[in-house]
Amino acid sequence: MDKWQSAYVAGIIDGEGSITLTKLHSSTDRELLLYVQTLTGGLITNKKNYSPDRHKNSYTLSIKQKKDVFFTLENITPFLSVQNGY
């Protein structure tokens, strides 16, 4: 992952996502998640849309392989605005 890509992914996480071990967050921007997936690995899943007439479809990117998690964290941590839960 290039330095600018690491900063970009960190900005996405700061702005609209999260890094967590248990709770899942979703996004309606599938193309963005597909791009991030090319950098970090992981799997994109569709979330069930119970009100398609009122809500957009949403998706979750889960990175579960230990090597991919550590690779991603090592690359993006220096660029995160919010660190250590503050």
Biopython code that builds the backbone (N, CA, C, O; Angstrom):
import numpy as np
from Bio.PDB.StructureBuilder import StructureBuilder

atoms = [
    (1, "MET", "N", (0.861, -1.176, 0.000)),
    (1, "MET", "CA", (0.000, 0.000, 0.000)),
    (1, "MET", "C", (0.904, 1.235, 0.000)),
    (1, "MET", "O", (1.777, 1.375, 0.856)),
    (2, "ASP", "N", (0.684, 2.125, -0.969)),
    (2, "ASP", "CA", (1.451, 3.370, -1.019)),
    (2, "ASP", "C", (1.062, 4.284, 0.139)),
    (2, "ASP", "O", (-0.003, 4.131, 0.736)),
    (3, "LYS", "N", (1.940, 5.233, 0.445)),
    (3, "LYS", "CA", (1.690, 6.160, 1.558)),
    (3, "LYS", "C", (0.389, 6.939, 1.361)),
    (3, "LYS", "O", (-0.384, 7.104, 2.305)),
    (4, "TRP", "N", (0.144, 7.421, 0.132)),
    (4, "TRP", "CA", (-1.081, 8.191, -0.110)),
    (4, "TRP", "C", (-2.315, 7.308, 0.027)),
    (4, "TRP", "O", (-3.369, 7.782, 0.453)),
    (5, "GLN", "N", (-2.198, 6.017, -0.332)),
    (5, "GLN", "CA", (-3.328, 5.107, -0.176)),
    (5, "GLN", "C", (-3.610, 4.836, 1.304)),
    (5, "GLN", "O", (-4.767, 4.746, 1.716)),
    (6, "SER", "N", (-2.556, 4.711, 2.089)),
    (6, "SER", "CA", (-2.720, 4.533, 3.535)),
    (6, "SER", "C", (-3.430, 5.731, 4.147)),
    (6, "SER", "O", (-4.331, 5.574, 4.971)),
    (7, "ALA", "N", (-3.021, 6.921, 3.743)),
    (7, "ALA", "CA", (-3.656, 8.139, 4.247)),
    (7, "ALA", "C", (-5.117, 8.219, 3.802)),
    (7, "ALA", "O", (-5.976, 8.664, 4.563)),
    (8, "TYR", "N", (-5.391, 7.798, 2.594)),
    (8, "TYR", "CA", (-6.761, 7.813, 2.067)),
    (8, "TYR", "C", (-7.659, 6.868, 2.868)),
    (8, "TYR", "O", (-8.763, 7.245, 3.260)),
    (9, "VAL", "N", (-7.191, 5.645, 3.109)),
    (9, "VAL", "CA", (-7.968, 4.675, 3.886)),
    (9, "VAL", "C", (-8.169, 5.184, 5.311)),
    (9, "VAL", "O", (-9.256, 5.037, 5.870)),
    (10, "ALA", "N", (-7.144, 5.773, 5.899)),
    (10, "ALA", "CA", (-7.285, 6.340, 7.243)),
    (10, "ALA", "C", (-8.342, 7.438, 7.254)),
    (10, "ALA", "O", (-9.123, 7.533, 8.201)),
    (11, "GLY", "N", (-8.376, 8.267, 6.217)),
    (11, "GLY", "CA", (-9.383, 9.317, 6.122)),
    (11, "GLY", "C", (-10.790, 8.762, 6.009)),
    (11, "GLY", "O", (-11.730, 9.312, 6.582)),
    (12, "ILE", "N", (-10.935, 7.673, 5.271)),
    (12, "ILE", "CA", (-12.248, 7.031, 5.156)),
    (12, "ILE", "C", (-12.692, 6.509, 6.518)),
    (12, "ILE", "O", (-13.844, 6.689, 6.913)),
    (13, "ILE", "N", (-11.789, 5.872, 7.223)),
    (13, "ILE", "CA", (-12.131, 5.338, 8.547)),
    (13, "ILE", "C", (-12.450, 6.468, 9.513)),
    (13, "ILE", "O", (-13.420, 6.378, 10.265)),
    (14, "ASP", "N", (-11.653, 7.527, 9.505)),
    (14, "ASP", "CA", (-11.936, 8.686, 10.363)),
    (14, "ASP", "C", (-13.294, 9.302, 10.043)),
    (14, "ASP", "O", (-14.035, 9.695, 10.944)),
    (15, "GLY", "N", (-13.612, 9.383, 8.758)),
    (15, "GLY", "CA", (-14.807, 10.098, 8.338)),
    (15, "GLY", "C", (-16.101, 9.326, 8.399)),
    (15, "GLY", "O", (-17.149, 9.893, 8.709)),
    (16, "GLU", "N", (-16.045, 8.032, 8.106)),
    (16, "GLU", "CA", (-17.330, 7.342, 8.023)),
    (16, "GLU", "C", (-17.297, 5.896, 8.471)),
    (16, "GLU", "O", (-18.319, 5.215, 8.392)),
    (17, "GLY", "N", (-16.185, 5.412, 8.928)),
    (17, "GLY", "CA", (-16.103, 4.009, 9.309)),
    (17, "GLY", "C", (-15.572, 3.802, 10.702)),
    (17, "GLY", "O", (-15.576, 4.712, 11.531)),
    (18, "SER", "N", (-15.125, 2.619, 10.944)),
    (18, "SER", "CA", (-14.551, 2.293, 12.240)),
    (18, "SER", "C", (-13.674, 1.067, 12.099)),
    (18, "SER", "O", (-13.744, 0.335, 11.112)),
    (19, "ILE", "N", (-12.847, 0.861, 13.109)),
    (19, "ILE", "CA", (-12.062, -0.357, 13.221)),
    (19, "ILE", "C", (-12.513, -0.987, 14.526)),
    (19, "ILE", "O", (-12.407, -0.377, 15.591)),
    (20, "THR", "N", (-13.008, -2.187, 14.440)),
    (20, "THR", "CA", (-13.534, -2.837, 15.633)),
    (20, "THR", "C", (-13.388, -4.340, 15.513)),
    (20, "THR", "O", (-13.257, -4.878, 14.413)),
    (21, "LEU", "N", (-13.412, -5.003, 16.636)),
    (21, "LEU", "CA", (-13.293, -6.453, 16.623)),
    (21, "LEU", "C", (-14.647, -7.148, 16.578)),
    (21, "LEU", "O", (-14.725, -8.315, 16.192)),
    (22, "THR", "N", (-15.707, -6.459, 16.961)),
    (22, "THR", "CA", (-16.976, -7.164, 17.060)),
    (22, "THR", "C", (-18.134, -6.490, 16.330)),
    (22, "THR", "O", (-18.918, -7.179, 15.679)),
    (23, "LYS", "N", (-18.264, -5.205, 16.412)),
    (23, "LYS", "CA", (-19.420, -4.510, 15.871)),
    (23, "LYS", "C", (-19.212, -4.187, 14.397)),
    (23, "LYS", "O", (-18.123, -3.780, 13.992)),
    (24, "LEU", "N", (-20.262, -4.369, 13.593)),
    (24, "LEU", "CA", (-20.176, -4.097, 12.162)),
    (24, "LEU", "C", (-20.848, -2.777, 11.827)),
    (24, "LEU", "O", (-21.919, -2.466, 12.348)),
    (25, "HIS", "N", (-20.220, -2.008, 10.964)),
    (25, "HIS", "CA", (-20.806, -0.776, 10.439)),
    (25, "HIS", "C", (-20.939, -0.946, 8.940)),
    (25, "HIS", "O", (-20.195, -1.710, 8.326)),
    (26, "SER", "N", (-21.876, -0.244, 8.359)),
    (26, "SER", "CA", (-22.113, -0.423, 6.929)),
    (26, "SER", "C", (-21.979, 0.892, 6.178)),
    (26, "SER", "O", (-21.952, 1.971, 6.769)),
    (27, "SER", "N", (-21.895, 0.770, 4.858)),
    (27, "SER", "CA", (-21.777, 1.914, 3.968)),
    (27, "SER", "C", (-22.682, 1.670, 2.764)),
    (27, "SER", "O", (-22.893, 0.527, 2.358)),
    (28, "THR", "N", (-23.211, 2.742, 2.204)),
    (28, "THR", "CA", (-24.009, 2.612, 0.996)),
    (28, "THR", "C", (-23.151, 2.770, -0.261)),
    (28, "THR", "O", (-23.654, 2.614, -1.374)),
    (29, "ASP", "N", (-21.877, 3.073, -0.097)),
    (29, "ASP", "CA", (-20.965, 3.293, -1.222)),
    (29, "ASP", "C", (-20.167, 2.021, -1.516)),
    (29, "ASP", "O", (-19.042, 1.860, -1.044)),
    (30, "ARG", "N", (-20.760, 1.126, -2.299)),
    (30, "ARG", "CA", (-20.126, -0.157, -2.606)),
    (30, "ARG", "C", (-18.826, 0.020, -3.387)),
    (30, "ARG", "O", (-17.862, -0.711, -3.157)),
    (31, "GLU", "N", (-18.792, 0.982, -4.305)),
    (31, "GLU", "CA", (-17.583, 1.212, -5.102)),
    (31, "GLU", "C", (-16.403, 1.595, -4.214)),
    (31, "GLU", "O", (-15.276, 1.157, -4.447)),
    (32, "LEU", "N", (-16.661, 2.407, -3.202)),
    (32, "LEU", "CA", (-15.600, 2.798, -2.265)),
    (32, "LEU", "C", (-15.090, 1.571, -1.515)),
    (32, "LEU", "O", (-13.881, 1.387, -1.373)),
    (33, "LEU", "N", (-16.002, 0.739, -1.037)),
    (33, "LEU", "CA", (-15.588, -0.468, -0.321)),
    (33, "LEU", "C", (-14.813, -1.414, -1.228)),
    (33, "LEU", "O", (-13.863, -2.056, -0.779)),
    (34, "LEU", "N", (-15.202, -1.511, -2.497)),
    (34, "LEU", "CA", (-14.458, -2.355, -3.438)),
    (34, "LEU", "C", (-13.029, -1.853, -3.600)),
    (34, "LEU", "O", (-12.095, -2.653, -3.658)),
    (35, "TYR", "N", (-12.849, -0.535, -3.675)),
    (35, "TYR", "CA", (-11.499, 0.029, -3.785)),
    (35, "TYR", "C", (-10.679, -0.277, -2.537)),
    (35, "TYR", "O", (-9.539, -0.733, -2.631)),
    (36, "VAL", "N", (-11.266, -0.024, -1.367)),
    (36, "VAL", "CA", (-10.549, -0.288, -0.119)),
    (36, "VAL", "C", (-10.214, -1.776, -0.015)),
    (36, "VAL", "O", (-9.142, -2.135, 0.473)),
    (37, "GLN", "N", (-11.106, -2.631, -0.461)),
    (37, "GLN", "CA", (-10.861, -4.071, -0.439)),
    (37, "GLN", "C", (-9.633, -4.440, -1.270)),
    (37, "GLN", "O", (-8.893, -5.349, -0.895)),
    (38, "THR", "N", (-9.402, -3.752, -2.392)),
    (38, "THR", "CA", (-8.220, -4.050, -3.207)),
    (38, "THR", "C", (-6.936, -3.721, -2.455)),
    (38, "THR", "O", (-5.891, -4.310, -2.730)),
    (39, "LEU", "N", (-7.002, -2.791, -1.511)),
    (39, "LEU", "CA", (-5.831, -2.399, -0.738)),
    (39, "LEU", "C", (-5.643, -3.237, 0.514)),
    (39, "LEU", "O", (-4.512, -3.479, 0.936)),
    (40, "THR", "N", (-6.744, -3.684, 1.114)),
    (40, "THR", "CA", (-6.678, -4.290, 2.441)),
    (40, "THR", "C", (-7.049, -5.758, 2.491)),
    (40, "THR", "O", (-6.770, -6.434, 3.482)),
    (41, "GLY", "N", (-7.674, -6.261, 1.436)),
    (41, "GLY", "CA", (-8.214, -7.612, 1.508)),
    (41, "GLY", "C", (-9.583, -7.563, 2.170)),
    (41, "GLY", "O", (-10.186, -6.496, 2.288)),
    (42, "GLY", "N", (-10.063, -8.700, 2.593)),
    (42, "GLY", "CA", (-11.351, -8.751, 3.268)),
    (42, "GLY", "C", (-12.473, -9.186, 2.353)),
    (42, "GLY", "O", (-12.258, -9.540, 1.194)),
    (43, "LEU", "N", (-13.676, -9.153, 2.901)),
    (43, "LEU", "CA", (-14.858, -9.628, 2.206)),
    (43, "LEU", "C", (-15.976, -8.604, 2.343)),
    (43, "LEU", "O", (-16.234, -8.109, 3.440)),
    (44, "ILE", "N", (-16.635, -8.285, 1.248)),
    (44, "ILE", "CA", (-17.770, -7.359, 1.267)),
    (44, "ILE", "C", (-19.055, -8.179, 1.307)),
    (44, "ILE", "O", (-19.249, -9.092, 0.504)),
    (45, "THR", "N", (-19.923, -7.841, 2.248)),
    (45, "THR", "CA", (-21.217, -8.508, 2.351)),
    (45, "THR", "C", (-22.335, -7.481, 2.262)),
    (45, "THR", "O", (-22.168, -6.323, 2.645)),
    (46, "ASN", "N", (-23.470, -7.922, 1.753)),
    (46, "ASN", "CA", (-24.659, -7.074, 1.673)),
    (46, "ASN", "C", (-25.400, -7.137, 3.001)),
    (46, "ASN", "O", (-25.526, -8.206, 3.598)),
    (47, "LYS", "N", (-25.886, -6.000, 3.456)),
    (47, "LYS", "CA", (-26.726, -5.958, 4.649)),
    (47, "LYS", "C", (-28.179, -6.079, 4.192)),
    (47, "LYS", "O", (-28.537, -5.585, 3.123)),
    (48, "LYS", "N", (-29.006, -6.728, 4.988)),
    (48, "LYS", "CA", (-30.426, -6.879, 4.656)),
    (48, "LYS", "C", (-31.102, -5.514, 4.708)),
    (48, "LYS", "O", (-30.985, -4.793, 5.699)),
    (49, "ASN", "N", (-31.805, -5.165, 3.642)),
    (49, "ASN", "CA", (-32.530, -3.895, 3.561)),
    (49, "ASN", "C", (-34.016, -4.194, 3.769)),
    (49, "ASN", "O", (-34.687, -4.715, 2.879)),
    (50, "TYR", "N", (-34.514, -3.857, 4.954)),
    (50, "TYR", "CA", (-35.900, -4.150, 5.289)),
    (50, "TYR", "C", (-36.879, -3.112, 4.732)),
    (50, "TYR", "O", (-38.087, -3.348, 4.717)),
    (51, "SER", "N", (-36.367, -1.967, 4.276)),
    (51, "SER", "CA", (-37.222, -0.910, 3.718)),
    (51, "SER", "C", (-36.597, -0.342, 2.451)),
    (51, "SER", "O", (-36.153, 0.806, 2.458)),
    (52, "PRO", "N", (-36.548, -1.109, 1.359)),
    (52, "PRO", "CA", (-35.884, -0.636, 0.141)),
    (52, "PRO", "C", (-36.522, 0.610, -0.463)),
    (52, "PRO", "O", (-35.877, 1.331, -1.224)),
    (53, "ASP", "N", (-37.777, 0.866, -0.132)),
    (53, "ASP", "CA", (-38.427, 2.072, -0.646)),
    (53, "ASP", "C", (-37.962, 3.320, 0.105)),
    (53, "ASP", "O", (-38.127, 4.434, -0.393)),
    (54, "ARG", "N", (-37.386, 3.148, 1.293)),
    (54, "ARG", "CA", (-36.933, 4.291, 2.107)),
    (54, "ARG", "C", (-35.422, 4.347, 2.306)),
    (54, "ARG", "O", (-34.883, 5.411, 2.612)),
    (55, "HIS", "N", (-34.725, 3.216, 2.139)),
    (55, "HIS", "CA", (-33.293, 3.162, 2.434)),
    (55, "HIS", "C", (-32.512, 2.590, 1.259)),
    (55, "HIS", "O", (-33.014, 1.754, 0.507)),
    (56, "LYS", "N", (-31.272, 3.057, 1.115)),
    (56, "LYS", "CA", (-30.370, 2.501, 0.116)),
    (56, "LYS", "C", (-29.832, 1.160, 0.603)),
    (56, "LYS", "O", (-29.824, 0.885, 1.803)),
    (57, "ASN", "N", (-29.386, 0.331, -0.331)),
    (57, "ASN", "CA", (-28.698, -0.895, 0.059)),
    (57, "ASN", "C", (-27.397, -0.520, 0.751)),
    (57, "ASN", "O", (-26.784, 0.494, 0.414)),
    (58, "SER", "N", (-26.969, -1.327, 1.715)),
    (58, "SER", "CA", (-25.718, -1.037, 2.415)),
    (58, "SER", "C", (-24.852, -2.293, 2.465)),
    (58, "SER", "O", (-25.338, -3.416, 2.325)),
    (59, "TYR", "N", (-23.565, -2.071, 2.666)),
    (59, "TYR", "CA", (-22.565, -3.124, 2.574)),
    (59, "TYR", "C", (-21.567, -2.969, 3.715)),
    (59, "TYR", "O", (-21.389, -1.883, 4.266)),
    (60, "THR", "N", (-20.920, -4.083, 4.057)),
    (60, "THR", "CA", (-19.903, -4.090, 5.098)),
    (60, "THR", "C", (-18.645, -4.753, 4.555)),
    (60, "THR", "O", (-18.716, -5.791, 3.898)),
    (61, "LEU", "N", (-17.486, -4.145, 4.834)),
    (61, "LEU", "CA", (-16.199, -4.760, 4.511)),
    (61, "LEU", "C", (-15.629, -5.314, 5.804)),
    (61, "LEU", "O", (-15.378, -4.569, 6.752)),
    (62, "SER", "N", (-15.425, -6.621, 5.837)),
    (62, "SER", "CA", (-14.848, -7.282, 7.005)),
    (62, "SER", "C", (-13.476, -7.822, 6.641)),
    (62, "SER", "O", (-13.323, -8.560, 5.668)),
    (63, "ILE", "N", (-12.485, -7.448, 7.433)),
    (63, "ILE", "CA", (-11.120, -7.943, 7.232)),
    (63, "ILE", "C", (-10.841, -8.869, 8.404)),
    (63, "ILE", "O", (-10.658, -8.409, 9.531)),
    (64, "LYS", "N", (-10.808, -10.161, 8.148)),
    (64, "LYS", "CA", (-10.720, -11.140, 9.230)),
    (64, "LYS", "C", (-9.387, -11.877, 9.294)),
    (64, "LYS", "O", (-9.023, -12.409, 10.343)),
    (65, "GLN", "N", (-8.666, -11.912, 8.193)),
    (65, "GLN", "CA", (-7.393, -12.629, 8.222)),
    (65, "GLN", "C", (-6.362, -11.792, 8.970)),
    (65, "GLN", "O", (-6.168, -10.611, 8.683)),
    (66, "LYS", "N", (-5.719, -12.417, 9.915)),
    (66, "LYS", "CA", (-4.778, -11.731, 10.808)),
    (66, "LYS", "C", (-3.719, -10.942, 10.037)),
    (66, "LYS", "O", (-3.413, -9.803, 10.389)),
    (67, "LYS", "N", (-3.169, -11.536, 9.005)),
    (67, "LYS", "CA", (-2.114, -10.848, 8.237)),
    (67, "LYS", "C", (-2.656, -9.588, 7.565)),
    (67, "LYS", "O", (-1.962, -8.573, 7.506)),
    (68, "ASP", "N", (-3.899, -9.642, 7.056)),
    (68, "ASP", "CA", (-4.507, -8.475, 6.420)),
    (68, "ASP", "C", (-4.836, -7.387, 7.437)),
    (68, "ASP", "O", (-4.670, -6.200, 7.158)),
    (69, "VAL", "N", (-5.303, -7.793, 8.613)),
    (69, "VAL", "CA", (-5.617, -6.827, 9.680)),
    (69, "VAL", "C", (-4.355, -6.090, 10.095)),
    (69, "VAL", "O", (-4.349, -4.860, 10.149)),
    (70, "PHE", "N", (-3.276, -6.828, 10.393)),
    (70, "PHE", "CA", (-2.042, -6.177, 10.826)),
    (70, "PHE", "C", (-1.419, -5.325, 9.726)),
    (70, "PHE", "O", (-0.901, -4.242, 9.997)),
    (71, "PHE", "N", (-1.467, -5.808, 8.488)),
    (71, "PHE", "CA", (-0.954, -5.025, 7.364)),
    (71, "PHE", "C", (-1.683, -3.690, 7.271)),
    (71, "PHE", "O", (-1.054, -2.639, 7.144)),
    (72, "THR", "N", (-3.007, -3.736, 7.334)),
    (72, "THR", "CA", (-3.813, -2.518, 7.237)),
    (72, "THR", "C", (-3.521, -1.573, 8.386)),
    (72, "THR", "O", (-3.288, -0.384, 8.169)),
    (73, "LEU", "N", (-3.531, -2.092, 9.613)),
    (73, "LEU", "CA", (-3.290, -1.243, 10.786)),
    (73, "LEU", "C", (-1.901, -0.613, 10.768)),
    (73, "LEU", "O", (-1.752, 0.564, 11.094)),
    (74, "GLU", "N", (-0.900, -1.374, 10.397)),
    (74, "GLU", "CA", (0.463, -0.839, 10.334)),
    (74, "GLU", "C", (0.567, 0.307, 9.337)),
    (74, "GLU", "O", (1.312, 1.261, 9.560)),
    (75, "ASN", "N", (-0.171, 0.217, 8.248)),
    (75, "ASN", "CA", (-0.097, 1.240, 7.210)),
    (75, "ASN", "C", (-0.916, 2.484, 7.507)),
    (75, "ASN", "O", (-0.498, 3.586, 7.154)),
    (76, "ILE", "N", (-2.069, 2.341, 8.146)),
    (76, "ILE", "CA", (-2.952, 3.503, 8.304)),
    (76, "ILE", "C", (-2.835, 4.213, 9.646)),
    (76, "ILE", "O", (-3.208, 5.382, 9.748)),
    (77, "THR", "N", (-2.325, 3.540, 10.681)),
    (77, "THR", "CA", (-2.289, 4.141, 12.019)),
    (77, "THR", "C", (-1.619, 5.514, 12.060)),
    (77, "THR", "O", (-2.144, 6.407, 12.725)),
    (78, "PRO", "N", (-0.484, 5.730, 11.381)),
    (78, "PRO", "CA", (0.138, 7.055, 11.446)),
    (78, "PRO", "C", (-0.733, 8.179, 10.879)),
    (78, "PRO", "O", (-0.488, 9.352, 11.160)),
    (79, "PHE", "N", (-1.742, 7.830, 10.087)),
    (79, "PHE", "CA", (-2.557, 8.848, 9.425)),
    (79, "PHE", "C", (-3.931, 9.060, 10.072)),
    (79, "PHE", "O", (-4.673, 9.955, 9.667)),
    (80, "LEU", "N", (-4.265, 8.255, 11.056)),
    (80, "LEU", "CA", (-5.574, 8.405, 11.708)),
    (80, "LEU", "C", (-5.607, 9.655, 12.550)),
    (80, "LEU", "O", (-4.671, 9.926, 13.303)),
    (81, "SER", "N", (-6.690, 10.430, 12.431)),
    (81, "SER", "CA", (-6.842, 11.641, 13.258)),
    (81, "SER", "C", (-7.254, 11.275, 14.679)),
    (81, "SER", "O", (-6.815, 11.903, 15.643)),
    (82, "VAL", "N", (-8.098, 10.259, 14.800)),
    (82, "VAL", "CA", (-8.576, 9.838, 16.093)),
    (82, "VAL", "C", (-7.895, 8.519, 16.428)),
    (82, "VAL", "O", (-8.106, 7.506, 15.763)),
    (83, "GLN", "N", (-7.067, 8.552, 17.480)),
    (83, "GLN", "CA", (-6.343, 7.352, 17.869)),
    (83, "GLN", "C", (-6.582, 7.053, 19.349)),
    (83, "GLN", "O", (-6.872, 7.956, 20.134)),
    (84, "ASN", "N", (-6.461, 5.819, 19.710)),
    (84, "ASN", "CA", (-6.543, 5.375, 21.106)),
    (84, "ASN", "C", (-7.880, 5.701, 21.759)),
    (84, "ASN", "O", (-7.934, 5.861, 22.978)),
    (85, "GLY", "N", (-8.945, 5.803, 21.001)),
    (85, "GLY", "CA", (-10.267, 5.992, 21.574)),
    (85, "GLY", "C", (-10.559, 7.397, 22.061)),
    (85, "GLY", "O", (-11.539, 7.598, 22.778)),
    (86, "TYR", "N", (-9.745, 8.376, 21.699)),
    (86, "TYR", "CA", (-9.989, 9.751, 22.163)),
    (86, "TYR", "C", (-10.766, 10.533, 21.143)),
    (86, "TYR", "O", (-11.062, 11.708, 21.361)),
]
sb = StructureBuilder()
sb.init_structure("model")
sb.init_model(0)
sb.init_chain("A")
sb.init_seg("    ")
for serial, (resi, resn, name, xyz) in enumerate(atoms, 1):
    if name == "N":
        sb.init_residue(resn, " ", resi, " ")
    sb.init_atom(name, np.array(xyz, "f"), 0.0, 1.0, " ", f" {name:<3s}", serial, name[0])
structure = sb.get_structure()
